[in-house]
Amino acid sequence: MNTTATAPVELTLHQQDASIEMEQRQALLEAQAKRIAELQDEIKTREDEVANIKNTILDQWQPGKYDAGSLTVQVKEGAKTINASKFTKTFPPTEYPDLYKLAPDSKEARKQLGEQQLAPVMTSRKPSVVIA
């Protein structure tokens, strides 16, 4: 008669401790991941709200600095930059080599040509709001 019945495998105390520790670590990781996701959602919501408020300010106020209680609101015009392709067509490097580096030299172009002559090749960046 063969009595090789399989006895239940019992975990040692060390293995039980390790198993409990792993479960606790896993539960902590899950809680941390959920909290990060919640915070990221909250950040996105608040960033959207800030963007909407800034857009409202841009719609209602001209560029300038304004007192807002203990804060100052500054509405800035978008920075003006040279549109490289328009600039190159209007002021080719063969005729204006001193205006070129690897890209149009905005400072030198403004100095030599002036804002009025550059106006057709200028673009504006998005306006901004600064709260200090």
N, CA, C and O atoms as a printed pandas DataFrame, in Angstrom:
     atom_number atom_name residue_name chain_id  residue_number  x_coord  y_coord  z_coord
0              1         N          MET        A               1    0.834   -1.155    0.000
1              2        CA          MET        A               1    0.000    0.000    0.000
2              3         C          MET        A               1    0.890    1.233    0.000
3              4         O          MET        A               1    1.799    1.387    0.816
4              5         N          ASN        A               2    0.591    2.077   -0.930
5              6        CA          ASN        A               2    1.398    3.279   -1.104
6              7         C          ASN        A               2    0.683    4.444   -0.456
7              8         O          ASN        A               2   -0.433    4.783   -0.850
8              9         N          THR        A               3    1.297    5.051    0.513
9             10        CA          THR        A               3    0.681    6.157    1.243
10            11         C          THR        A               3    1.459    7.445    0.978
11            12         O          THR        A               3    2.006    8.063    1.891
12            13         N          THR        A               4    1.490    7.815   -0.255
13            14        CA          THR        A               4    2.210    9.034   -0.602
14            15         C          THR        A               4    1.229   10.174   -0.842
15            16         O          THR        A               4    1.309   10.883   -1.844
16            17         N          ALA        A               5    0.337   10.329    0.064
17            18        CA          ALA        A               5   -0.619   11.431   -0.047
18            19         C          ALA        A               5    0.130   12.746    0.133
19            20         O          ALA        A               5    1.054   12.850    0.940
20            21         N          THR        A               6   -0.286   13.740   -0.631
21            22        CA          THR        A               6    0.382   15.039   -0.571
22            23         C          THR        A               6   -0.140   15.821    0.623
23            24         O          THR        A               6   -1.338   16.069    0.756
24            25         N          ALA        A               7    0.781   16.198    1.476
25            26        CA          ALA        A               7    0.420   16.996    2.650
26            27         C          ALA        A               7    0.317   18.458    2.231
27            28         O          ALA        A               7    1.062   18.900    1.357
28            29         N          PRO        A               8   -0.600   19.222    2.845
29            30        CA          PRO        A               8   -0.688   20.633    2.486
30            31         C          PRO        A               8    0.641   21.327    2.745
31            32         O          PRO        A               8    1.310   21.081    3.748
32            33         N          VAL        A               9    1.000   22.194    1.819
33            34        CA          VAL        A               9    2.262   22.924    1.947
34            35         C          VAL        A               9    2.032   24.074    2.914
35            36         O          VAL        A               9    1.131   24.893    2.727
36            37         N          GLU        A              10    2.846   24.121    3.929
37            38        CA          GLU        A              10    2.725   25.197    4.903
38            39         C          GLU        A              10    3.839   26.192    4.670
39            40         O          GLU        A              10    4.997   25.820    4.476
40            41         N          LEU        A              11    3.479   27.449    4.691
41            42        CA          LEU        A              11    4.481   28.498    4.518
42            43         C          LEU        A              11    5.227   28.693    5.820
43            44         O          LEU        A              11    4.647   28.627    6.904
44            45         N          THR        A              12    6.483   28.926    5.700
45            46        CA          THR        A              12    7.262   29.228    6.899
46            47         C          THR        A              12    6.871   30.619    7.382
47            48         O          THR        A              12    6.246   31.382    6.645
48            49         N          LEU        A              13    7.226   30.939    8.579
49            50        CA          LEU        A              13    6.937   32.254    9.144
50            51         C          LEU        A              13    7.571   33.356    8.300
51            52         O          LEU        A              13    6.977   34.412    8.084
52            53         N          HIS        A              14    8.775   33.093    7.833
53            54        CA          HIS        A              14    9.473   34.074    6.995
54            55         C          HIS        A              14    8.726   34.290    5.680
55            56         O          HIS        A              14    8.595   35.423    5.218
56            57         N          GLN        A              15    8.242   33.214    5.082
57            58        CA          GLN        A              15    7.497   33.328    3.827
58            59         C          GLN        A              15    6.174   34.059    4.040
59            60         O          GLN        A              15    5.748   34.835    3.185
60            61         N          GLN        A              16    5.525   33.814    5.175
61            62        CA          GLN        A              16    4.271   34.509    5.488
62            63         C          GLN        A              16    4.517   36.006    5.649
63            64         O          GLN        A              16    3.758   36.828    5.135
64            65         N          ASP        A              17    5.582   36.351    6.364
65            66        CA          ASP        A              17    5.931   37.768    6.547
66            67         C          ASP        A              17    6.218   38.439    5.204
67            68         O          ASP        A              17    5.782   39.562    4.952
68            69         N          ALA        A              18    6.947   37.742    4.360
69            70        CA          ALA        A              18    7.280   38.284    3.045
70            71         C          ALA        A              18    6.028   38.466    2.209
71            72         O          ALA        A              18    5.904   39.450    1.480
72            73         N          SER        A              19    5.098   37.526    2.309
73            74        CA          SER        A              19    3.850   37.613    1.553
74            75         C          SER        A              19    3.007   38.802    2.030
75            76         O          SER        A              19    2.448   39.541    1.221
76            77         N          ILE        A              20    2.925   38.973    3.353
77            78        CA          ILE        A              20    2.169   40.102    3.917
78            79         C          ILE        A              20    2.818   41.424    3.514
79            80         O          ILE        A              20    2.129   42.378    3.153
80            81         N          GLU        A              21    4.147   41.472    3.578
81            82        CA          GLU        A              21    4.859   42.703    3.192
82            83         C          GLU        A              21    4.588   43.039    1.722
83            84         O          GLU        A              21    4.368   44.202    1.386
84            85         N          MET        A              22    4.603   42.050    0.860
85            86        CA          MET        A              22    4.346   42.277   -0.564
86            87         C          MET        A              22    2.925   42.784   -0.786
87            88         O          MET        A              22    2.706   43.675   -1.607
88            89         N          GLU        A              23    1.958   42.223   -0.060
89            90        CA          GLU        A              23    0.568   42.691   -0.173
90            91         C          GLU        A              23    0.454   44.139    0.292
91            92         O          GLU        A              23   -0.249   44.938   -0.326
92            93         N          GLN        A              24    1.143   44.476    1.378
93            94        CA          GLN        A              24    1.109   45.851    1.890
94            95         C          GLN        A              24    1.758   46.810    0.899
95            96         O          GLN        A              24    1.248   47.902    0.648
96            97         N          ARG        A              25    2.885   46.389    0.344
97            98        CA          ARG        A              25    3.563   47.238   -0.653
98            99         C          ARG        A              25    2.675   47.438   -1.882
99           100         O          ARG        A              25    2.598   48.537   -2.430
100          101         N          GLN        A              26    2.009   46.366   -2.304
101          102        CA          GLN        A              26    1.115   46.443   -3.460
102          103         C          GLN        A              26   -0.051   47.382   -3.169
103          104         O          GLN        A              26   -0.436   48.181   -4.023
104          105         N          ALA        A              27   -0.614   47.286   -1.966
105          106        CA          ALA        A              27   -1.729   48.158   -1.585
106          107         C          ALA        A              27   -1.272   49.615   -1.524
107          108         O          ALA        A              27   -2.006   50.511   -1.940
108          109         N          LEU        A              28   -0.074   49.854   -1.011
109          110        CA          LEU        A              28    0.467   51.216   -0.956
110          111         C          LEU        A              28    0.685   51.756   -2.362
111          112         O          LEU        A              28    0.345   52.903   -2.651
112          113         N          LEU        A              29    1.250   50.933   -3.231
113          114        CA          LEU        A              29    1.467   51.352   -4.620
114          115         C          LEU        A              29    0.153   51.717   -5.291
115          116         O          LEU        A              29    0.069   52.720   -6.000
116          117         N          GLU        A              30   -0.859   50.912   -5.069
117          118        CA          GLU        A              30   -2.184   51.186   -5.651
118          119         C          GLU        A              30   -2.729   52.511   -5.127
119          120         O          GLU        A              30   -3.245   53.317   -5.902
120          121         N          ALA        A              31   -2.620   52.744   -3.821
121          122        CA          ALA        A              31   -3.110   53.997   -3.225
122          123         C          ALA        A              31   -2.322   55.189   -3.770
123          124         O          ALA        A              31   -2.902   56.237   -4.056
124          125         N          GLN        A              32   -1.014   55.034   -3.913
125          126        CA          GLN        A              32   -0.200   56.128   -4.450
126          127         C          GLN        A              32   -0.572   56.422   -5.897
127          128         O          GLN        A              32   -0.691   57.584   -6.284
128          129         N          ALA        A              33   -0.753   55.389   -6.688
129          130        CA          ALA        A              33   -1.115   55.575   -8.095
130          131         C          ALA        A              33   -2.465   56.274   -8.221
131          132         O          ALA        A              33   -2.632   57.165   -9.054
132          133         N          LYS        A              34   -3.428   55.870   -7.395
133          134        CA          LYS        A              34   -4.746   56.516   -7.426
134          135         C          LYS        A              34   -4.634   57.980   -7.038
135          136         O          LYS        A              34   -5.272   58.836   -7.651
136          137         N          ARG        A              35   -3.823   58.278   -6.019
137          138        CA          ARG        A              35   -3.680   59.678   -5.571
138          139         C          ARG        A              35   -3.007   60.519   -6.642
139          140         O          ARG        A              35   -3.406   61.659   -6.881
140          141         N          ILE        A              36   -1.997   59.972   -7.284
141          142        CA          ILE        A              36   -1.343   60.699   -8.378
142          143         C          ILE        A              36   -2.351   60.995   -9.482
143          144         O          ILE        A              36   -2.389   62.111   -9.999
144          145         N          ALA        A              37   -3.157   60.022   -9.845
145          146        CA          ALA        A              37   -4.169   60.223  -10.886
146          147         C          ALA        A              37   -5.161   61.308  -10.474
147          148         O          ALA        A              37   -5.536   62.151  -11.289
148          149         N          GLU        A              38   -5.586   61.285   -9.211
149          150        CA          GLU        A              38   -6.504   62.326   -8.711
150          151         C          GLU        A              38   -5.861   63.699   -8.782
151          152         O          GLU        A              38   -6.491   64.659   -9.226
152          153         N          LEU        A              39   -4.612   63.801   -8.347
153          154        CA          LEU        A              39   -3.911   65.084   -8.365
154          155         C          LEU        A              39   -3.704   65.581   -9.794
155          156         O          LEU        A              39   -3.849   66.774  -10.063
156          157         N          GLN        A              40   -3.365   64.674  -10.709
157          158        CA          GLN        A              40   -3.191   65.068  -12.104
158          159         C          GLN        A              40   -4.495   65.585  -12.696
159          160         O          GLN        A              40   -4.494   66.557  -13.451
160          161         N          ASP        A              41   -5.598   64.945  -12.358
161          162        CA          ASP        A              41   -6.901   65.425  -12.818
162          163         C          ASP        A              41   -7.193   66.811  -12.241
163          164         O          ASP        A              41   -7.680   67.694  -12.948
164          165         N          GLU        A              42   -6.891   66.997  -10.954
165          166        CA          GLU        A              42   -7.122   68.288  -10.306
166          167         C          GLU        A              42   -6.242   69.374  -10.930
167          168         O          GLU        A              42   -6.700   70.492  -11.169
168          169         N          ILE        A              43   -4.986   69.037  -11.190
169          170        CA          ILE        A              43   -4.079   69.995  -11.834
170          171         C          ILE        A              43   -4.619   70.394  -13.201
171          172         O          ILE        A              43   -4.642   71.578  -13.537
172          173         N          LYS        A              44   -5.050   69.420  -13.988
173          174        CA          LYS        A              44   -5.588   69.697  -15.327
174          175         C          LYS        A              44   -6.817   70.604  -15.232
175          176         O          LYS        A              44   -6.960   71.551  -16.006
176          177         N          THR        A              45   -7.695   70.308  -14.281
177          178        CA          THR        A              45   -8.893   71.120  -14.095
178          179         C          THR        A              45   -8.518   72.561  -13.745
179          180         O          THR        A              45   -9.083   73.507  -14.295
180          181         N          ARG        A              46   -7.575   72.717  -12.839
181          182        CA          ARG        A              46   -7.151   74.055  -12.420
182          183         C          ARG        A              46   -6.407   74.777  -13.543
183          184         O          ARG        A              46   -6.584   75.981  -13.724
184          185         N          GLU        A              47   -5.578   74.055  -14.297
185          186        CA          GLU        A              47   -4.887   74.677  -15.432
186          187         C          GLU        A              47   -5.891   75.163  -16.468
187          188         O          GLU        A              47   -5.719   76.242  -17.036
188          189         N          ASP        A              48   -6.934   74.385  -16.720
189          190        CA          ASP        A              48   -7.985   74.803  -17.647
190          191         C          ASP        A              48   -8.691   76.053  -17.133
191          192         O          ASP        A              48   -8.984   76.965  -17.906
192          193         N          GLU        A              49   -8.966   76.098  -15.825
193          194        CA          GLU        A              49   -9.624   77.259  -15.233
194          195         C          GLU        A              49   -8.738   78.502  -15.350
195          196         O          GLU        A              49   -9.226   79.580  -15.690
196          197         N          VAL        A              50   -7.439   78.357  -15.071
197          198        CA          VAL        A              50   -6.504   79.478  -15.196
198          199         C          VAL        A              50   -6.481   79.967  -16.641
199          200         O          VAL        A              50   -6.522   81.174  -16.884
200          201         N          ALA        A              51   -6.414   79.051  -17.597
201          202        CA          ALA        A              51   -6.390   79.433  -19.015
202          203         C          ALA        A              51   -7.657   80.181  -19.404
203          204         O          ALA        A              51   -7.593   81.166  -20.140
204          205         N          ASN        A              52   -8.800   79.728  -18.922
205          206        CA          ASN        A              52  -10.066   80.411  -19.233
206          207         C          ASN        A              52  -10.102   81.815  -18.640
207          208         O          ASN        A              52  -10.548   82.754  -19.299
208          209         N          ILE        A              53   -9.634   81.965  -17.400
209          210        CA          ILE        A              53   -9.608   83.289  -16.770
210          211         C          ILE        A              53   -8.659   84.211  -17.524
211          212         O          ILE        A              53   -8.986   85.372  -17.771
212          213         N          LYS        A              54   -7.482   83.699  -17.891
213          214        CA          LYS        A              54   -6.526   84.521  -18.644
214          215         C          LYS        A              54   -7.109   84.944  -19.989
215          216         O          LYS        A              54   -6.931   86.087  -20.410
216          217         N          ASN        A              55   -7.804   84.029  -20.665
217          218        CA          ASN        A              55   -8.421   84.380  -21.949
218          219         C          ASN        A              55   -9.474   85.471  -21.773
219          220         O          ASN        A              55   -9.600   86.359  -22.617
220          221         N          THR        A              56  -10.228   85.405  -20.678
221          222        CA          THR        A              56  -11.219   86.445  -20.391
222          223         C          THR        A              56  -10.525   87.787  -20.174
223          224         O          THR        A              56  -10.972   88.810  -20.693
224          225         N          ILE        A              57   -9.435   87.784  -19.409
225          226        CA          ILE        A              57   -8.675   89.026  -19.183
226          227         C          ILE        A              57   -8.167   89.567  -20.507
227          228         O          ILE        A              57   -8.277   90.765  -20.766
228          229         N          LEU        A              58   -7.607   88.699  -21.356
229          230        CA          LEU        A              58   -7.097   89.138  -22.660
230          231         C          LEU        A              58   -8.202   89.750  -23.514
231          232         O          LEU        A              58   -7.959   90.697  -24.262
232          233         N          ASP        A              59   -9.414   89.211  -23.404
233          234        CA          ASP        A              59  -10.546   89.746  -24.167
234          235         C          ASP        A              59  -11.000   91.101  -23.643
235          236         O          ASP        A              59  -11.515   91.916  -24.409
236          237         N          GLN        A              60  -10.815   91.354  -22.347
237          238        CA          GLN        A              60  -11.391   92.543  -21.715
238          239         C          GLN        A              60  -10.412   93.686  -21.478
239          240         O          GLN        A              60  -10.840   94.817  -21.249
240          241         N          TRP        A              61   -9.120   93.421  -21.528
241          242        CA          TRP        A              61   -8.135   94.448  -21.181
242          243         C          TRP        A              61   -7.096   94.615  -22.279
243          244         O          TRP        A              61   -6.672   93.649  -22.912
244          245         N          GLN        A              62   -6.699   95.864  -22.488
245          246        CA          GLN        A              62   -5.634   96.187  -23.431
246          247         C          GLN        A              62   -4.288   95.888  -22.768
247          248         O          GLN        A              62   -4.215   95.780  -21.544
248          249         N          PRO        A              63   -3.222   95.754  -23.563
249          250        CA          PRO        A              63   -1.902   95.555  -22.965
250          251         C          PRO        A              63   -1.569   96.679  -21.978
251          252         O          PRO        A              63   -1.833   97.853  -22.238
252          253         N          GLY        A              64   -0.997   96.299  -20.863
253          254        CA          GLY        A              64   -0.612   97.252  -19.828
254          255         C          GLY        A              64   -0.576   96.565  -18.475
255          256         O          GLY        A              64   -0.834   95.367  -18.361
256          257         N          LYS        A              65   -0.247   97.353  -17.443
257          258        CA          LYS        A              65   -0.221   96.846  -16.070
258          259         C          LYS        A              65   -1.400   97.427  -15.319
259          260         O          LYS        A              65   -1.722   98.607  -15.462
260          261         N          TYR        A              66   -2.039   96.595  -14.523
261          262        CA          TYR        A              66   -3.227   97.003  -13.795
262          263         C          TYR        A              66   -3.128   96.524  -12.349
263          264         O          TYR        A              66   -2.721   95.394  -12.082
264          265         N          ASP        A              67   -3.509   97.410  -11.418
265          266        CA          ASP        A              67   -3.593   97.016  -10.017
266          267         C          ASP        A              67   -4.831   96.152   -9.840
267          268         O          ASP        A              67   -5.899   96.447  -10.376
268          269         N          ALA        A              68   -4.666   95.095   -9.087
269          270        CA          ALA        A              68   -5.781   94.190   -8.788
270          271         C          ALA        A              68   -5.679   93.841   -7.305
271          272         O          ALA        A              68   -5.292   92.734   -6.933
272          273         N          GLY        A              69   -6.038   94.814   -6.473
273          274        CA          GLY        A              69   -5.885   94.623   -5.033
274          275         C          GLY        A              69   -4.409   94.572   -4.698
275          276         O          GLY        A              69   -3.659   95.482   -5.050
276          277         N          SER        A              70   -3.987   93.518   -4.020
277          278        CA          SER        A              70   -2.579   93.383   -3.650
278          279         C          SER        A              70   -1.740   92.775   -4.781
279          280         O          SER        A              70   -0.534   92.579   -4.629
280          281         N          LEU        A              71   -2.376   92.484   -5.898
281          282        CA          LEU        A              71   -1.672   91.902   -7.043
282          283         C          LEU        A              71   -1.597   92.892   -8.190
283          284         O          LEU        A              71   -2.315   93.892   -8.220
284          285         N          THR        A              72   -0.730   92.602   -9.116
285          286        CA          THR        A              72   -0.630   93.375  -10.349
286          287         C          THR        A              72   -0.889   92.422  -11.507
287          288         O          THR        A              72   -0.305   91.340  -11.582
288          289         N          VAL        A              73   -1.769   92.836  -12.406
289          290        CA          VAL        A              73   -2.044   92.048  -13.604
290          291         C          VAL        A              73   -1.370   92.760  -14.763
291          292         O          VAL        A              73   -1.587   93.949  -14.994
292          293         N          GLN        A              74   -0.550   92.013  -15.484
293          294        CA          GLN        A              74    0.114   92.568  -16.658
294          295         C          GLN        A              74   -0.395   91.831  -17.886
295          296         O          GLN        A              74   -0.279   90.610  -17.989
296          297         N          VAL        A              75   -0.956   92.587  -18.807
297          298        CA          VAL        A              75   -1.406   92.030  -20.084
298          299         C          VAL        A              75   -0.328   92.399  -21.091
299          300         O          VAL        A              75   -0.051   93.576  -21.318
300          301         N          LYS        A              76    0.274   91.385  -21.688
301          302        CA          LYS        A              76    1.369   91.600  -22.632
302          303         C          LYS        A              76    0.909   91.294  -24.049
303          304         O          LYS        A              76    0.121   90.376  -24.276
304          305         N          GLU        A              77    1.406   92.065  -24.985
305          306        CA          GLU        A              77    1.194   91.745  -26.393
306          307         C          GLU        A              77    2.027   90.520  -26.724
307          308         O          GLU        A              77    3.038   90.256  -26.073
308          309         N          GLY        A              78    1.610   89.784  -27.719
309          310        CA          GLY        A              78    2.429   88.662  -28.171
310          311         C          GLY        A              78    3.725   89.188  -28.767
311          312         O          GLY        A              78    3.730   90.215  -29.445
312          313         N          ALA        A              79    4.817   88.489  -28.517
313          314        CA          ALA        A              79    6.118   88.905  -29.043
314          315         C          ALA        A              79    6.095   88.868  -30.569
315          316         O          ALA        A              79    5.525   87.957  -31.169
316          317         N          LYS        A              80    6.711   89.850  -31.176
317          318        CA          LYS        A              80    6.794   89.901  -32.633
318          319         C          LYS        A              80    8.083   89.227  -33.077
319          320         O          LYS        A              80    9.168   89.533  -32.583
320          321         N          THR        A              81    7.943   88.317  -34.006
321          322        CA          THR        A              81    9.099   87.609  -34.543
322          323         C          THR        A              81    9.058   87.675  -36.069
323          324         O          THR        A              81    8.006   87.903  -36.666
324          325         N          ILE        A              82   10.191   87.476  -36.670
325          326        CA          ILE        A              82   10.272   87.486  -38.130
326          327         C          ILE        A              82    9.857   86.120  -38.669
327          328         O          ILE        A              82   10.329   85.084  -38.201
328          329         N          ASN        A              83    8.975   86.136  -39.651
329          330        CA          ASN        A              83    8.612   84.915  -40.368
330          331         C          ASN        A              83    9.748   84.648  -41.355
331          332         O          ASN        A              83    9.916   85.388  -42.325
332          333         N          ALA        A              84   10.518   83.606  -41.115
333          334        CA          ALA        A              84   11.746   83.352  -41.872
334          335         C          ALA        A              84   11.509   83.218  -43.380
335          336         O          ALA        A              84   12.276   83.765  -44.172
336          337         N          SER        A              85   10.461   82.501  -43.785
337          338        CA          SER        A              85   10.255   82.317  -45.227
338          339         C          SER        A              85    9.855   83.625  -45.906
339          340         O          SER        A              85   10.333   83.912  -47.003
340          341         N          LYS        A              86    8.981   84.433  -45.273
341          342        CA          LYS        A              86    8.604   85.733  -45.848
342          343         C          LYS        A              86    9.812   86.668  -45.884
343          344         O          LYS        A              86   10.022   87.394  -46.856
344          345         N          PHE        A              87   10.601   86.639  -44.810
345          346        CA          PHE        A              87   11.782   87.499  -44.729
346          347         C          PHE        A              87   12.744   87.172  -45.867
347          348         O          PHE        A              87   13.248   88.073  -46.537
348          349         N          THR        A              88   12.996   85.884  -46.085
349          350        CA          THR        A              88   13.946   85.461  -47.113
350          351         C          THR        A              88   13.466   85.861  -48.502
351          352         O          THR        A              88   14.275   86.252  -49.344
352          353         N          LYS        A              89   12.153   85.770  -48.754
353          354        CA          LYS        A              89   11.618   86.184  -50.052
354          355         C          LYS        A              89   11.723   87.697  -50.243
355          356         O          LYS        A              89   12.052   88.170  -51.330
356          357         N          THR        A              90   11.445   88.444  -49.187
357          358        CA          THR        A              90   11.452   89.903  -49.273
358          359         C          THR        A              90   12.871   90.474  -49.229
359          360         O          THR        A              90   13.174   91.449  -49.918
360          361         N          PHE        A              91   13.731   89.868  -48.423
361          362        CA          PHE        A              91   15.110   90.341  -48.254
362          363         C          PHE        A              91   16.063   89.162  -48.504
363          364         O          PHE        A              91   16.613   88.596  -47.559
364          365         N          PRO        A              92   16.254   88.797  -49.778
365          366        CA          PRO        A              92   17.052   87.607  -50.094
366          367         C          PRO        A              92   18.498   87.735  -49.594
367          368         O          PRO        A              92   19.064   88.828  -49.586
368          369         N          PRO        A              93   19.080   86.622  -49.185
369          370        CA          PRO        A              93   20.440   86.669  -48.652
370          371         C          PRO        A              93   21.482   87.140  -49.663
371          372         O          PRO        A              93   22.541   87.636  -49.280
372          373         N          THR        A              94   21.185   86.988  -50.942
373          374        CA          THR        A              94   22.140   87.468  -51.955
374          375         C          THR        A              94   22.231   88.992  -51.951
375          376         O          THR        A              94   23.284   89.549  -52.259
376          377         N          GLU        A              95   21.129   89.673  -51.603
377          378        CA          GLU        A              95   21.117   91.141  -51.562
378          379         C          GLU        A              95   21.397   91.685  -50.158
379          380         O          GLU        A              95   21.873   92.811  -50.017
380          381         N          TYR        A              96   21.111   90.912  -49.144
381          382        CA          TYR        A              96   21.267   91.353  -47.754
382          383         C          TYR        A              96   22.033   90.299  -46.940
383          384         O          TYR        A              96   21.515   89.807  -45.937
384          385         N          PRO        A              97   23.244   89.950  -47.352
385          386        CA          PRO        A              97   23.956   88.868  -46.659
386          387         C          PRO        A              97   24.252   89.185  -45.186
387          388         O          PRO        A              97   24.349   88.278  -44.360
388          389         N          ASP        A              98   24.392   90.460  -44.869
389          390        CA          ASP        A              98   24.713   90.834  -43.484
390          391         C          ASP        A              98   23.519   90.661  -42.542
391          392         O          ASP        A              98   23.679   90.779  -41.328
392          393         N          LEU        A              99   22.323   90.383  -43.077
393          394        CA          LEU        A              99   21.142   90.171  -42.243
394          395         C          LEU        A              99   20.968   88.694  -41.874
395          396         O          LEU        A              99   20.020   88.341  -41.173
396          397         N          TYR        A             100   21.862   87.843  -42.335
397          398        CA          TYR        A             100   21.687   86.406  -42.152
398          399         C          TYR        A             100   22.790   85.779  -41.323
399          400         O          TYR        A             100   23.967   86.127  -41.413
400          401         N          LYS        A             101   22.350   84.857  -40.527
401          402        CA          LYS        A             101   23.237   83.910  -39.859
402          403         C          LYS        A             101   22.704   82.567  -40.337
403          404         O          LYS        A             101   22.627   82.334  -41.543
404          405         N          LEU        A             102   22.336   81.686  -39.425
405          406        CA          LEU        A             102   21.652   80.463  -39.843
406          407         C          LEU        A             102   20.171   80.734  -40.067
407          408         O          LEU        A             102   19.482   79.968  -40.740
408          409         N          ALA        A             103   19.695   81.831  -39.494
409          410        CA          ALA        A             103   18.304   82.268  -39.628
410          411         C          ALA        A             103   18.338   83.788  -39.705
411          412         O          ALA        A             103   19.386   84.389  -39.469
412          413         N          PRO        A             104   17.227   84.417  -40.026
413          414        CA          PRO        A             104   17.232   85.880  -40.065
414          415         C          PRO        A             104   17.683   86.460  -38.721
415          416         O          PRO        A             104   17.290   85.980  -37.658
416          417         N          ASP        A             105   18.517   87.501  -38.795
417          418        CA          ASP        A             105   19.014   88.190  -37.606
418          419         C          ASP        A             105   18.031   89.321  -37.280
419          420         O          ASP        A             105   18.120   90.412  -37.843
420          421         N          SER        A             106   17.103   89.049  -36.375
421          422        CA          SER        A             106   16.035   89.999  -36.053
422          423         C          SER        A             106   16.579   91.342  -35.589
423          424         O          SER        A             106   16.100   92.394  -36.011
424          425         N          LYS        A             107   17.569   91.302  -34.731
425          426        CA          LYS        A             107   18.123   92.549  -34.183
426          427         C          LYS        A             107   18.738   93.401  -35.293
427          428         O          LYS        A             107   18.478   94.602  -35.374
428          429         N          GLU        A             108   19.547   92.784  -36.139
429          430        CA          GLU        A             108   20.192   93.520  -37.228
430          431         C          GLU        A             108   19.163   93.995  -38.255
431          432         O          GLU        A             108   19.277   95.101  -38.784
432          433         N          ALA        A             109   18.165   93.167  -38.535
433          434        CA          ALA        A             109   17.123   93.548  -39.491
434          435         C          ALA        A             109   16.361   94.766  -38.975
435          436         O          ALA        A             109   16.081   95.691  -39.737
436          437         N          ARG        A             110   16.028   94.771  -37.691
437          438        CA          ARG        A             110   15.323   95.924  -37.108
438          439         C          ARG        A             110   16.195   97.172  -37.183
439          440         O          ARG        A             110   15.711   98.264  -37.480
440          441         N          LYS        A             111   17.489   96.996  -36.910
441          442        CA          LYS        A             111   18.411   98.129  -36.908
442          443         C          LYS        A             111   18.546   98.715  -38.318
443          444         O          LYS        A             111   18.494   99.931  -38.497
444          445         N          GLN        A             112   18.717   97.851  -39.304
445          446        CA          GLN        A             112   18.965   98.341  -40.664
446          447         C          GLN        A             112   17.698   98.707  -41.431
447          448         O          GLN        A             112   17.696   99.659  -42.212
448          449         N          LEU        A             113   16.620   97.951  -41.210
449          450        CA          LEU        A             113   15.425   98.141  -42.026
450          451         C          LEU        A             113   14.304   98.882  -41.316
451          452         O          LEU        A             113   13.502   99.563  -41.954
452          453         N          GLY        A             114   14.249   98.751  -40.013
453          454        CA          GLY        A             114   13.177   99.386  -39.246
454          455         C          GLY        A             114   11.915   98.548  -39.228
455          456         O          GLY        A             114   11.709   97.674  -40.070
456          457         N          GLU        A             115   11.066   98.842  -38.234
457          458        CA          GLU        A             115    9.827   98.070  -38.033
458          459         C          GLU        A             115    8.880   98.178  -39.229
459          460         O          GLU        A             115    8.245   97.192  -39.606
460          461         N          GLN        A             116    8.781   99.359  -39.823
461          462        CA          GLN        A             116    7.822   99.550  -40.918
462          463         C          GLN        A             116    8.157   98.670  -42.118
463          464         O          GLN        A             116    7.261   98.064  -42.706
464          465         N          GLN        A             117    9.411   98.593  -42.483
465          466        CA          GLN        A             117    9.791   97.777  -43.629
466          467         C          GLN        A             117    9.678   96.280  -43.297
467          468         O          GLN        A             117    9.462   95.460  -44.189
468          469         N          LEU        A             118    9.825   95.930  -42.016
469          470        CA          LEU        A             118    9.726   94.532  -41.604
470          471         C          LEU        A             118    8.280   94.079  -41.388
471          472         O          LEU        A             118    8.013   92.878  -41.334
472          473         N          ALA        A             119    7.362   95.009  -41.266
473          474        CA          ALA        A             119    5.967   94.681  -40.930
474          475         C          ALA        A             119    5.382   93.553  -41.784
475          476         O          ALA        A             119    4.722   92.677  -41.224
476          477         N          PRO        A             120    5.584   93.523  -43.103
477          478        CA          PRO        A             120    4.975   92.455  -43.905
478          479         C          PRO        A             120    5.516   91.054  -43.602
479          480         O          PRO        A             120    4.874   90.063  -43.949
480          481         N          VAL        A             121    6.684   90.957  -42.963
481          482        CA          VAL        A             121    7.267   89.638  -42.706
482          483         C          VAL        A             121    7.240   89.273  -41.217
483          484         O          VAL        A             121    7.815   88.261  -40.816
484          485         N          MET        A             122    6.584   90.083  -40.413
485          486        CA          MET        A             122    6.515   89.839  -38.974
486          487         C          MET        A             122    5.291   88.989  -38.631
487          488         O          MET        A             122    4.257   89.069  -39.294
488          489         N          THR        A             123    5.428   88.176  -37.587
489          490        CA          THR        A             123    4.303   87.446  -37.017
490          491         C          THR        A             123    4.289   87.732  -35.516
491          492         O          THR        A             123    5.299   88.147  -34.948
492          493         N          SER        A             124    3.157   87.511  -34.886
493          494        CA          SER        A             124    3.040   87.735  -33.448
494          495         C          SER        A             124    2.797   86.419  -32.737
495          496         O          SER        A             124    2.070   85.553  -33.225
496          497         N          ARG        A             125    3.413   86.285  -31.586
497          498        CA          ARG        A             125    3.140   85.125  -30.739
498          499         C          ARG        A             125    1.863   85.387  -29.976
499          500         O          ARG        A             125    1.315   86.489  -30.002
500          501         N          LYS        A             126    1.401   84.357  -29.298
501          502        CA          LYS        A             126    0.167   84.440  -28.505
502          503         C          LYS        A             126    0.350   85.449  -27.367
503          504         O          LYS        A             126    1.387   85.443  -26.705
504          505         N          PRO        A             127   -0.648   86.321  -27.130
505          506        CA          PRO        A             127   -0.561   87.241  -25.999
506          507         C          PRO        A             127   -0.574   86.471  -24.682
507          508         O          PRO        A             127   -1.005   85.319  -24.630
508          509         N          SER        A             128   -0.097   87.119  -23.618
509          510        CA          SER        A             128   -0.028   86.420  -22.337
510          511         C          SER        A             128   -0.450   87.318  -21.191
511          512         O          SER        A             128   -0.548   88.535  -21.342
512          513         N          VAL        A             129   -0.696   86.708  -20.048
513          514        CA          VAL        A             129   -1.064   87.399  -18.818
514          515         C          VAL        A             129   -0.072   86.963  -17.743
515          516         O          VAL        A             129    0.231   85.776  -17.623
516          517         N          VAL        A             130    0.442   87.933  -16.947
517          518        CA          VAL        A             130    1.358   87.611  -15.862
518          519         C          VAL        A             130    0.750   88.125  -14.572
519          520         O          VAL        A             130    0.350   89.287  -14.500
520          521         N          ILE        A             131    0.672   87.279  -13.548
521          522        CA          ILE        A             131    0.187   87.668  -12.235
522          523         C          ILE        A             131    1.378   87.662  -11.291
523          524         O          ILE        A             131    2.084   86.660  -11.180
524          525         N          ALA        A             132    1.603   88.793  -10.604
525          526        CA          ALA        A             132    2.754   88.863   -9.677
526          527         C          ALA        A             132    2.269   89.185   -8.283
527          528         O          ALA        A             132    3.074   89.288   -7.357
